[in-house]
Structure formats: C-alpha cells, structure tokens
C-alpha cells in the first residue's frame, strides 16, 4: 500500500477528477487524471466496482496489486497529478502482474504522465 499522503480523502476531490479530468482507456482500465499544482505530491485512487468483481476479497486483491504498481512507479511521474485508476474488467483477477504493469505503462505513457527519458 501507499502512504495516505498519496491517496484521496473524501469524495469531493474524486468527483472533481471524474468531471474535469482527461481519460485514457484500455480493455482493462480507464485512467482519469487532472494536474494539481496546489499540492506537493501526486494523489491516487483505485476504483474496482461491485459490477466488475462481486467478492470483496477479489476487489481488495486487485486494489493491492494496483497500489503496488503505483508505489513502484510513482517517481516516474512528470509533475503533480490527481489520478484515478478505474478497473473495467474481471480479467484482472487472473492476469499476472507483469501484464497489468505493461497495460498501465502504456496508458500512463499515452497520457504523457511519465517523464521522458533523457539521452
């Protein structure tokens, strides 16, 4: 898990990202993001709805795996953003972590959230 410093608190800021954020989509995820210059640290939220996975155990397992991805890749972000990762497929339960990380890397790169590598 990541520190509470990097997570959303309350529903209002989450609503703001939903209504004003830009989105990148894949088969497994939707990543919504909005720049937040008022903060020093990026904030993240993982949303796994009951429609996607019925059991709380399954939803929490996916949430833990995605927060681990965020923890490992947070330093690659270019700037301070509020980011919501929405899970849209039940396939996430059985996919290996490497495929999940690959999909998220593609989405974050498409959204230009990562720093460009310097030569």
Secondary structure, 3 states (H helix, E strand, C coil): CCCHHHECCCCHHHHHHHHHCEEEECCCEEEEEEECCCCCCCEEEEEECCCCCCCHHHHHHHHHHHHHHHHHHHHHECCCEEEEEEECCHHHHCCCHHHHHHHHHHHHHHCCCECCCCC
